Amino acid sequence: MGYLLLLIYSLLAPVIAALYAVFFLLSPRRALMKGLGGELRERAGLSLPSLPARPVWLHAASMGEVKAVSKLAPRLAELFKAPLLFTSSTAAGRAEAARLPAQARLAPLDFYPLAASFIKAARPLMLVIVETEIWPATLYAAARAGVPVFLVNARISGSTSLLYRVLAPLSRLAFSGVKAVLAQSERDAALFAALPGLAGKVSVTGNLKHDMLGVSAAGRDRVIEFITASGWAGAPVFTAGSTHPEEEPVILDAWLRAKEKAPGLKLVLVPRHLERLGETEALLADRGIAFTRWSEAGKAPAADCLLADAMGLLQAFYSESAVCFVGGTLDDTGGHNLLEPALFSRPAIFGPNYRNARRAGEALLKQKGGFLAETAFQMAEILGLLLTDPAALQAARDNSAKTLASLRGATEKTIQAISSNL
């Protein structure tokens, strides 16, 4: 039955990939597909230039996942005295991997003949899969070729876990070559351990992204200059970072309500995707909120709301804020980097959907360095409490920093786990 399911999956994989491409071509983010024509040969495994000899092969979905292992990857290369081969599902991930001392390629389509051909050409020492990239055909091809597989920084949703349990025969084939699953959290570990073929192979090593967190100086001088020039100096700043369309009405309503208790409160709104800034501007106009665009700062008196229409400034805004909100948690995204405000000892507010950063979210809530809010009223209440009680704000700042410190160390644990399973 497992082989039959693998055959059906492999036949459907090209169809699913085509539908996925059509979806993006018809979406507002169609620009991401502009290089599709030139990538087809690479994605089909038809372009196989000289690959590094016996590499450590790491596969990551996109830029964020590549960054998550950018500290781990060179450590593995050094430990096993092997070159690095990176594959990614996106061009952005490939570009990020190319910045490392590694050969970077787009991953071949998860179609068994293509995956097997790629593995035969690469002859990797091991395959290290990052986070959620569970590709059955590629995993089985690696197992058939005797390539040990490690799932690192691994996380999985309840629905995906259920799917692989339902498809138990396929799961046993796919996971037959997996040596270890190194999960981000106890919850992830429990879900993985329940999958066919993974019993006794799962442990918790933490989130590699916590070790990668570092302070960026990008834009900080410009942000401080803006705050000084705009008359914001001395006023509390609330930065809402990586926001999505469903979240912004809640944030705006919370800010307006919180201003009743903290009249000088300023808002910095940093949308996740700049291509939809028009939606955010329309929302602000609909609520009658005067705002300043970052790109136009200094050209007119600054409003109490700043709309960041440039990339790479989020940390700079977090560093100058009293309280931060981390987006992707009030919609179905699953949460962005909940710990980034903690780099500057800033408390974070976030919504209930933080499944992509569950361990960080739970730790922040437990240690009171973060606060959960689902509605504008709840968010405003938290802002009001922190901004009118200096002792409460300082305690939250201290707890935020302590939480970050307690979550570091996943890189060393991951290296030790891989070494002990080879």
C-alpha positions as CSV (number, residue, x, y, z in Angstrom):
1,M,0.0,0.0,0.0
2,G,2.9,2.4,0.8
3,Y,4.4,2.0,-2.6
4,L,1.0,2.6,-4.3
5,L,0.5,5.8,-2.2
6,L,4.0,6.9,-3.2
7,L,3.2,6.3,-6.8
8,I,0.0,8.3,-6.6
9,Y,1.7,11.1,-4.8
10,S,4.5,11.3,-7.3
11,L,2.1,11.4,-10.2
12,L,0.1,14.2,-8.5
13,A,3.2,16.3,-7.5
14,P,3.7,18.0,-10.9
15,V,0.0,18.8,-11.0
16,I,0.0,20.3,-7.5
17,A,3.1,22.3,-8.4
18,A,1.4,23.7,-11.5
19,L,-1.7,24.7,-9.6
20,Y,0.5,26.4,-7.0
21,A,2.2,28.4,-9.7
22,V,-1.1,29.4,-11.2
23,F,-2.3,30.5,-7.7
24,F,0.7,32.8,-7.3
25,L,0.4,34.2,-10.9
26,L,-3.2,35.2,-10.1
27,S,-2.4,36.7,-6.7
28,P,-1.2,40.2,-5.7
29,R,2.2,38.6,-5.1
30,R,2.6,37.5,-8.7
31,A,6.0,39.3,-9.0
32,L,7.5,36.4,-7.0
33,M,6.9,34.2,-10.1
34,K,8.7,36.4,-12.6
35,G,11.6,34.1,-12.8
36,L,9.5,30.9,-13.3
37,G,10.4,30.3,-16.9
38,G,14.2,30.4,-16.2
39,E,13.8,28.1,-13.1
40,L,11.9,25.3,-14.7
41,R,15.0,23.3,-15.8
42,E,16.5,23.5,-12.3
43,R,13.2,22.6,-10.6
44,A,12.8,19.7,-13.0
45,G,16.3,18.5,-12.2
46,L,17.3,18.8,-15.9
47,S,20.1,21.2,-15.0
48,L,22.7,19.4,-12.9
49,P,26.0,21.2,-13.0
50,S,29.0,19.9,-11.1
51,L,28.0,19.4,-7.5
52,P,30.4,19.5,-4.5
53,A,31.9,16.1,-3.6
54,R,30.0,14.3,-0.7
55,P,28.4,17.4,0.7
56,V,26.3,18.0,3.7
57,W,23.0,18.7,2.0
58,L,20.6,21.1,3.7
59,H,17.1,21.8,2.4
60,A,15.1,24.8,3.6
61,A,11.9,26.3,2.3
62,S,12.8,29.9,1.9
63,M,14.9,32.8,3.2
64,G,13.8,32.6,6.8
65,E,14.5,28.9,7.1
66,V,17.9,29.3,5.4
67,K,18.8,32.1,7.9
68,A,17.7,29.7,10.7
69,V,20.5,27.3,9.9
70,S,23.1,29.8,8.8
71,K,25.0,29.3,12.0
72,L,24.4,25.5,12.1
73,A,25.5,24.8,8.5
74,P,29.1,25.9,8.7
75,R,29.5,24.1,12.0
76,L,28.4,20.9,10.3
77,A,30.7,21.5,7.4
78,E,33.6,22.0,9.8
79,L,32.7,19.0,11.9
80,F,32.3,16.5,9.0
81,K,35.0,18.2,6.8
82,A,32.6,18.4,3.9
83,P,31.3,21.1,1.6
84,L,27.8,22.5,1.9
85,L,25.0,22.0,-0.6
86,F,21.8,24.1,-0.1
87,T,18.5,23.6,-1.8
88,S,15.5,25.8,-1.3
89,S,11.9,25.8,-2.5
90,T,12.1,29.5,-3.5
91,A,14.5,31.8,-5.4
92,A,14.7,34.0,-2.3
93,G,15.9,31.0,-0.2
94,R,18.5,30.1,-2.9
95,A,19.8,33.7,-3.0
96,E,20.1,33.7,0.8
97,A,21.9,30.3,0.8
98,A,24.3,31.6,-1.9
99,R,25.6,34.2,0.6
100,L,27.0,31.3,2.7
101,P,30.1,29.3,1.6
102,A,27.8,26.8,-0.1
103,Q,26.5,25.8,-3.5
104,A,22.9,26.9,-3.7
105,R,20.2,25.5,-5.9
106,L,16.4,25.3,-6.2
107,A,15.2,22.0,-4.9
108,P,14.0,19.5,-7.5
109,L,10.3,18.8,-7.7
110,D,9.2,16.2,-5.2
111,F,8.8,13.6,-7.9
112,Y,10.6,10.3,-7.1
113,P,12.6,10.0,-10.4
114,L,13.8,13.6,-10.2
115,A,14.7,13.3,-6.5
116,A,16.5,10.0,-7.0
117,S,18.5,11.5,-9.9
118,F,19.5,14.5,-7.9
119,I,20.6,12.4,-4.9
120,K,22.6,10.1,-7.2
121,A,24.4,13.1,-8.7
122,A,25.0,14.8,-5.3
123,R,25.9,11.7,-3.2
124,P,25.4,13.6,0.0
125,L,26.8,12.6,3.4
126,M,23.5,13.4,4.9
127,L,20.3,15.3,4.3
128,V,19.3,18.0,6.8
129,I,15.7,19.2,6.4
130,V,14.7,22.4,8.1
131,E,11.4,23.0,9.9
132,T,8.3,21.8,7.9
133,E,9.8,20.6,4.6
134,I,8.5,17.0,4.7
135,W,8.7,15.8,1.1
136,P,7.8,12.1,0.9
137,A,9.4,11.3,-2.5
138,T,12.7,13.0,-1.6
139,L,12.7,11.4,1.8
140,Y,12.2,7.9,0.4
141,A,14.7,8.5,-2.4
142,A,17.3,9.4,0.3
143,A,16.4,6.3,2.3
144,R,16.8,4.1,-0.8
145,A,20.2,5.7,-1.4
146,G,21.3,5.1,2.2
147,V,21.5,8.9,3.0
148,P,20.9,9.5,6.7
149,V,18.1,12.2,7.1
150,F,17.8,14.6,10.0
151,L,14.8,16.9,10.5
152,V,16.1,20.0,12.4
153,N,14.3,22.9,14.0
154,A,11.4,20.6,13.2
155,R,7.8,21.8,13.7
156,I,4.5,20.4,12.5
157,S,0.8,21.3,12.8
158,G,-1.8,19.1,14.2
159,S,-3.5,18.8,10.8
160,T,-0.3,17.8,9.0
161,S,0.4,15.2,11.7
162,L,-3.1,13.8,11.3
163,L,-2.6,13.6,7.6
164,Y,0.6,11.6,7.9
165,R,-1.1,9.3,10.5
166,V,-3.9,8.6,8.1
167,L,-1.4,7.9,5.3
168,A,0.5,5.6,7.6
169,P,1.9,3.3,4.8
170,L,3.3,6.3,2.9
171,S,4.7,7.8,6.2
172,R,6.6,4.6,7.0
173,L,8.3,4.7,3.6
174,A,9.1,8.4,3.8
175,F,10.5,8.3,7.3
176,S,12.4,5.0,7.0
177,G,15.7,6.9,6.5
178,V,15.2,9.4,9.2
179,K,17.8,9.1,11.9
180,A,16.4,11.8,14.2
181,V,13.8,14.5,14.5
182,L,15.0,17.5,16.4
183,A,11.9,19.4,17.4
184,Q,11.4,23.0,18.4
185,S,9.1,22.3,21.3
186,E,7.5,19.5,23.4
187,R,4.3,19.9,21.5
188,D,6.0,19.4,18.1
189,A,7.9,16.5,19.5
190,A,4.7,14.8,20.7
191,L,3.1,15.2,17.2
192,F,6.2,13.8,15.4
193,A,6.6,10.9,17.9
194,A,3.0,9.8,17.0
195,L,3.8,9.4,13.3
196,P,4.5,6.0,11.8
197,G,8.2,5.2,11.6
198,L,9.4,7.9,14.0
199,A,8.9,6.3,17.4
200,G,12.1,6.7,19.5
201,K,13.7,9.1,17.0
202,V,12.3,12.4,18.4
203,S,13.8,14.8,20.8
204,V,13.5,18.5,21.7
205,T,16.5,20.7,20.9
206,G,14.8,24.1,20.7
207,N,14.5,26.7,18.0
208,L,17.7,27.5,16.0
209,K,16.3,30.9,15.2
210,H,16.7,32.0,18.8
211,D,20.5,31.5,18.5
212,M,20.5,33.5,15.3
213,L,18.8,36.6,16.8
214,G,21.2,39.5,16.8
215,V,20.9,43.2,17.0
216,S,21.0,45.0,13.6
217,A,22.2,48.6,13.5
218,A,20.5,49.1,10.2
219,G,18.5,52.3,10.2
220,R,18.7,53.0,13.9
221,D,20.4,56.4,13.5
222,R,17.7,57.4,11.0
223,V,14.9,56.3,13.3
224,I,16.4,58.2,16.3
225,E,16.8,61.2,14.0
226,F,13.2,61.0,13.0
227,I,12.0,60.7,16.6
228,T,14.0,63.8,17.5
229,A,13.0,65.9,14.5
230,S,9.3,64.9,14.6
231,G,8.8,65.9,18.2
232,W,8.3,62.3,19.3
233,A,11.2,62.4,21.8
234,G,10.0,61.5,25.3
235,A,6.7,60.1,24.0
236,P,5.9,56.4,24.3
237,V,6.1,54.6,21.0
238,F,4.0,51.5,20.1
239,T,5.5,49.6,17.1
240,A,3.3,47.0,15.4
241,G,5.7,44.8,13.3
242,S,5.1,42.5,10.4
243,T,1.4,43.2,10.4
244,H,-1.2,41.5,8.1
245,P,-4.5,42.9,6.7
246,E,-6.7,41.2,9.2
247,E,-4.7,42.5,12.1
248,E,-4.4,46.2,11.3
249,P,-8.0,47.2,12.2
250,V,-7.5,45.7,15.6
251,I,-4.2,47.4,16.1
252,L,-5.5,50.8,15.1
253,D,-8.6,50.6,17.3
254,A,-6.4,49.5,20.2
255,W,-4.0,52.4,19.7
256,L,-6.9,54.9,19.5
257,R,-8.4,53.5,22.7
258,A,-5.0,53.4,24.5
259,K,-4.4,57.0,23.7
260,E,-7.2,57.9,26.1
261,K,-4.9,56.7,29.0
262,A,-1.6,57.6,27.3
263,P,-2.4,60.7,25.2
264,G,1.1,61.1,23.8
265,L,1.2,57.5,22.5
266,K,2.7,57.2,19.0
267,L,2.2,54.3,16.6
268,V,4.6,52.8,14.1
269,L,2.9,50.5,11.7
270,V,5.2,48.1,9.8
271,P,3.3,45.9,7.3
272,R,4.7,42.6,6.5
273,H,4.3,43.0,2.7
274,L,5.1,46.3,1.1
275,E,3.1,45.4,-2.0
276,R,-0.1,45.9,-0.1
277,L,0.7,49.3,1.5
278,G,-2.3,50.7,-0.5
279,E,-4.7,48.6,1.6
280,T,-3.1,49.9,4.8
281,E,-3.3,53.5,3.7
282,A,-7.0,53.1,2.7
283,L,-7.7,51.7,6.2
284,L,-6.0,54.6,7.9
285,A,-7.9,57.1,5.7
286,D,-11.2,55.3,6.4
287,R,-10.6,55.7,10.2
288,G,-9.7,59.4,9.7
289,I,-6.2,58.7,11.1
290,A,-3.5,61.2,10.0
291,F,-0.2,59.4,9.2
292,T,3.3,60.1,7.9
293,R,5.0,57.8,5.4
294,W,8.5,57.0,6.3
295,S,9.6,57.8,2.8
296,E,8.2,61.3,3.2
297,A,9.4,61.9,6.8
298,G,10.8,65.4,7.3
299,K,8.8,66.9,4.4
300,A,5.9,67.8,6.6
301,P,5.0,67.8,10.3
302,A,4.9,64.3,11.6
303,A,1.6,62.8,12.6
304,D,1.1,60.5,15.6
305,C,1.1,57.5,13.3
306,L,4.1,56.5,11.1
307,L,3.6,54.1,8.2
308,A,6.9,52.3,7.5
309,D,7.1,51.9,3.7
310,A,10.7,50.7,3.6
311,M,12.3,47.3,4.4
312,G,14.9,46.6,7.0
313,L,13.8,49.0,9.7
314,L,11.8,46.8,12.1
315,Q,14.6,46.2,14.7
316,A,15.4,49.9,14.7
317,F,11.7,50.8,15.5
318,Y,11.5,48.0,18.1
319,S,14.6,49.4,19.8
320,E,13.0,52.8,20.3
321,S,9.6,51.6,21.4
322,A,8.0,51.2,24.8
323,V,5.9,48.2,23.7
324,C,5.7,46.1,20.6
325,F,3.2,44.0,18.8
326,V,4.4,41.1,16.7
327,G,2.2,40.3,13.6
328,G,1.0,37.2,12.0
329,T,-0.7,36.2,15.3
330,L,-4.2,37.6,14.8
331,D,-4.7,35.9,11.5
332,D,-3.9,32.4,10.3
333,T,-0.2,33.1,9.6
334,G,1.0,31.5,12.8
335,G,3.3,34.3,14.0
336,H,6.5,36.0,13.1
337,N,9.5,36.4,15.4
338,L,8.1,36.9,18.8
339,L,11.5,37.3,20.4
340,E,12.8,40.1,18.3
341,P,11.5,42.8,20.7
342,A,13.3,41.0,23.5
343,L,16.7,41.8,21.8
344,F,16.0,45.3,23.2
345,S,14.3,44.2,26.4
346,R,10.9,45.2,25.0
347,P,7.7,43.5,26.0
348,A,5.7,41.9,23.1
349,I,2.0,41.8,22.6
350,F,0.8,39.0,20.3
351,G,-2.4,37.2,19.3
352,P,-3.5,33.7,20.0
353,N,-2.2,32.1,16.8
354,Y,1.6,31.8,17.4
355,R,1.9,28.2,16.3
356,N,5.1,28.9,14.3
357,A,6.8,30.3,17.4
358,R,4.9,28.3,20.1
359,R,7.8,27.7,22.4
360,A,8.8,31.4,22.4
361,G,5.2,32.5,22.9
362,E,4.6,30.1,25.8
363,A,7.9,31.2,27.4
364,L,7.1,34.9,27.1
365,L,3.7,34.4,28.6
366,K,4.9,32.2,31.4
367,Q,7.7,34.6,32.3
368,K,5.5,37.7,31.8
369,G,7.7,39.2,29.1
370,G,4.9,38.9,26.6
371,F,1.1,39.4,26.7
372,L,-1.8,37.8,24.8
373,A,-4.4,40.0,23.2
374,E,-7.1,38.9,20.7
375,T,-9.3,42.0,20.6
376,A,-8.7,45.7,20.4
377,F,-10.1,46.1,23.9
378,Q,-7.6,43.6,25.3
379,M,-4.7,45.1,23.5
380,A,-5.6,48.6,24.7
381,E,-5.9,47.4,28.3
382,I,-2.4,45.9,28.2
383,L,-1.0,49.1,26.6
384,G,-2.8,51.2,29.2
385,L,-1.5,49.1,32.1
386,L,2.2,49.1,30.9
387,L,2.3,52.8,29.9
388,T,0.7,54.2,33.1
389,D,2.8,52.0,35.5
390,P,6.5,52.5,35.1
391,A,7.2,49.6,37.5
392,A,5.1,47.2,35.5
393,L,6.7,48.3,32.3
394,Q,10.2,47.8,33.7
395,A,9.3,44.4,35.0
396,A,8.0,43.4,31.6
397,R,11.2,44.6,30.0
398,D,13.4,42.6,32.4
399,N,11.2,39.5,31.9
400,S,11.4,39.8,28.1
401,A,15.3,39.8,28.2
402,K,15.3,36.9,30.6
403,T,13.0,34.9,28.4
404,L,15.3,35.3,25.4
405,A,18.4,34.3,27.4
406,S,16.6,31.1,28.6
407,L,15.8,29.9,25.0
408,R,19.2,30.0,23.4
409,G,21.4,27.0,22.9
410,A,19.6,25.0,20.2
411,T,22.6,25.0,17.8
412,E,24.8,23.1,20.2
413,K,22.1,20.6,21.0
414,T,21.4,20.0,17.4
415,I,25.0,19.4,16.5
416,Q,25.4,16.9,19.4
417,A,22.2,15.1,18.3
418,I,23.4,14.7,14.7
419,S,26.8,13.6,15.8
420,S,25.5,11.0,18.1
421,N,23.1,9.5,15.5
422,L,25.8,8.9,12.8
